[in-house]
């Protein structure tokens, strides 16, 4: 495939804009349609990025013959159904994490992707951050093996706000969204499937209806372990911090930056063509389309993560 890939992007909020900024740096790709919940606000974003087609209905964009692929940056609860709609319309699809908020729906997306033969990818960004890629290269070179991964995923979201501090129309979830990043990354970096998983959660928020604190333990088949702490109650610092404890070193990953265990910064600028994990994720999606191959973080590759999340959810119900 040599012609320009024409893209429809659904979700004109904080994360959609991150994708639009990343795509600006990628040759041979053009966003031709933007879908958002509020037409006027979506139109403002579209004008800024030179996108002509604006709609509040994904079906309008899927009906456009010129659209080759869709990127979904919509609420979690819509991910599976919208991914299915894209595949049924004959479009390649990249859906932001999580793939689904149930095991059944995740399985259906993977089944349909296999049936249609379209590129179907999930935005497990940690696979693409230069910091985690650097560690992955060390692992693949046989220079580092994970003994323990300690992760803190901390936000202050006692009200329903997005990453830009704007009111959300939907409720985020510690397990199906934020834990998905670490559950997948741990198995990916360990190079070994997760065979044990345990979880406990704190009180459910009376208005939001979700647990605001959670603790998860994981063990891979090769013996490596992971401890994940998550909170929407944490009043700073915010974000996700990873401590890789291995047989030959300790590394601290903070999004696209990496440090030794003694806080010496490691230069990861040469790991990939960009220091932006979202842009690298998008580059992989479009490269897979052009090359007719399975992308890293395909829906099939990340499916085991959602089985673990499902099992943890069953534990938390009792």
N, C-alpha and C positions, 0 to 999 in steps of 0.2 A: 504494500500500500504506500503510494508516494504522494497522493494528493493531500490537501489540507484536511485535517480532521475537524469536522464541525460539531460543536458541543453545546448541549443545553445544560444549564446549571440550575438546580432547584435549591432555593434557600439563599436569600439575599442578606442574611444576618452576619454575625461575627465570623463564623467559619466559612461561609460562602465567599466572603470578601478575601479571606486568606487564600482560598483557591484562585480567585480571580487575580490576585497579586502574583501568585506563583506562575500561573498560565501565561502572564504577560512576558515571561522570560523564556518561554518554550516555543521554538520555531515549528511551523507546520500545524499549528492548532489555533482555532478561532472559536470563541464563545459567541454563538448566534442567537441564543434564546436564554432569557432569565425568568425564573419562576419565583414568585414570592407571595406571602400571605396577604400583604397590603399593597395594592397596586401602585399607589403614588410613591411610597417609599421605595418599592422595587424599581420603579421608573427612574427615580433619582440615581440609584446605584447603576442602572443600565446606561444612563446618559454619561456618567463618569467614566465607564469602561467601554463606551462605544458599541453597546449591544442594542440592536434595533428591535428585536422581538421581545415583548414583555407580556407576561400573563400571570394569573393567579391559579391556573389549572395545569398540572403536569400533562394531562391528556392533550392539551393544545400543542405543546412542544413535541410530544411523541408523534403527533400527526404530521409534523414537518418532515418531508422526504429528505431534506438536506441534512438533518441531524443524524450523525453517526453514533454518538455516544452521549451519555448522561452522567453527570456527577450529582449525587444526592447529599445535600447538607441540610436535611430536614429533621424534624423531631424524631427521636428514637422510635416512638410507637408507629411511625409511618415507614420505616426503613424497609422492612421485608415486603410489604404490599407494593411499595413503589418500585423496588428492585424487580419484583415479579412482573409488574406492568411494563417496565423498560425492556426486559428480556422478551416478553410476549410481543412487544412492538418491533422486535428485531434490532434493538439498540444494545451496544456495549454499555456496561454500567459500572461505575465506581460509587459505592455507598460509604458514607462516613461511618466510623465506628459508633455503635455496634451494628453488626449485620442484622440482628433481630433482638427482640426481647423475650423470645421463647425458643426452645430447642426445636419444636415442630416447625416453626416458621423458618428457622435457619436451614434445616434440612431441605425444605421445599425450594428455597432459593438455590441451593447447591444442585439439587436434582434438575431444576429448570435450566441452570447455566450449562450443565453437562448436555442436556437434551438439545439446546439451541446452538451450542458451540460458540457462543459469544464470550468475549472477555468480560469476566465478572470479578470484581476486586473489592476488597473491603479496606477502609482506611485505617489500618493498624500502623499508625505513623511511627511508633517506636522502632519498627524494623528499618526505617529510613533515616531517622535522625543520625547525623554524622557521628555523634558520640557513641551510640549503640552499634553503628556499623563498624567503628574502629575496634570495639571490643569483639564483635563478631569475626573480624578479620584475624585477630589474635587467636581466637578459639579455633578457627578453621586451619590456621597455620600450626596448630598443636602447641602454641606458646602459653595458653591460658585455659584453665578449666574452672567452671563455676563450682564452688562449694556451697555458697549461700548468696542469695539475692535479697536484700532488705530494701523495701520500697515504702515511701510515705507519699500518699496522694491527699493533699490537704487544700480545702477551699473554705471560704466563709460565705455560705449561701443559706442563711436563715430565712431569706426571702427568695422568691422565684425570679432570679436575675440571670442574664447571660454574661459572657466574657467581657462585653462592653459596658456592663452595668445597666443594661436595659431590661425591662420586664419580659419574661418568657411567656409564651402561650402554652407551654407544656412543662412537665416536671422531669428533671434529670434524675439519674439513678446511679447510686454508687456501685451496685453489683453489675448490672448489664451494660453500663457504659464505662465507668472509670476502672473497675477491676478487670474488664476485658483487655485493656492495654497491657497490664502486667501479666495476666494469666497466659496470654499468647506469647509475649516477649520472653517469659521465663522458659517455656517449652522450646521456643525457637533458639534461644541462646544456649540452653543446656543441650540442645540436639537430642532430646529425650522426652518421651511423652509423660504427662502428669499422671501419676498412679494413685496419689493420695491427696485429698483436699478437705479442709475443714474450715468452718466459718462461724462467727458469732456476730451479732449486731446489737447496737444500742437501742434506746427508745425510739418509737416512731413519732415523727413530728405531727402534732395535732392538725395542722392546716395542710401541709404538703403531702401527708400520707406516706412518707418514706422514712426509712431509718437514716439518721444523720451521721452515724458512726458505725464502722465495721472493721473487723479483723479477720484476715484470711491466712491460712497456712497451706503450703503446697509442697509436694515432694515428687521429683521426677524419677523415672525408672532407674536412672544411673546413680541415684542417691542424693543428688543436689536438692537443696531445700530453698524455699522462698517464704518470707514473711511480709505481708502487705497490710499496712494500716491506712484506712481511708476515713475522711471526715469532711462534713459540710459545716462543722462547728468551729473550725480552727481560725482564729483571728490573726493570721499572718505568721511567718511568710507563707505565700500561697504557691501552689504548683505541685509537681511530682518530682521526687528526688530518689535516685536509684544508687544503692551501694552494692557494687559487685565485689564479693569476697571470694578470691580464687586461690589456686595452689601456687601461683607465682606473683601475685600482686593484689592490690585493692584499688578499685576505680569508682569515682563518684560521677554519675551522669546527671546533668541538669538540662533537660531538653537537648539543644544542639551543642552544649558545652560539656567538656570532660576534664576531670581532675584526678590526680592520684589520691590515695587515702590521706596523704599529708598536705592536700590542698594545692599542689603544684599543677598549674594548668597544662594540659596536653594539647598540642596543636593538631586539630582534626580538619583543618582547612583544605588539606589535599585528599581527603577521603573520597569526596564526590565533587561534582561540578557546581554544587551549591551548598551553602550552609543552612538552607531552609528545608526542614523535613517535609513540609507539605508540598513544596515544589518538587522535591525528589520523588515523593509518592506519586504525584501527577505525571512526572516524566516516565516512571515505570509503567503506569497505566497506558499512556499513549504509545510508548515503545512496544508494549505487548500487542496492541492493536495493529500497529504498522508491521510488526514481525510475525504476526499470526501465532503467538505463543501464549503460554500460561504466565501470568505475572506473579512476581513475589507478592504475597498477601492476597492470593486469589481466594475466593469464597471457599473453595474446597480445602485449601491449606489451613485456613483459620477455623474451619468447622469444629475441630476438637476442642478449641477454646470454649465454644458455646455449650458443648456437652458438660464441661467442667462447671460452667456457670449454672447450667440447669441443675446439676447434682447439688451444688451449693445452695441454690434456691430451695430445693426440697428439704435440705437440712434446716434452713432458717424458718421453715413453716412449722417446725415442731419444737 
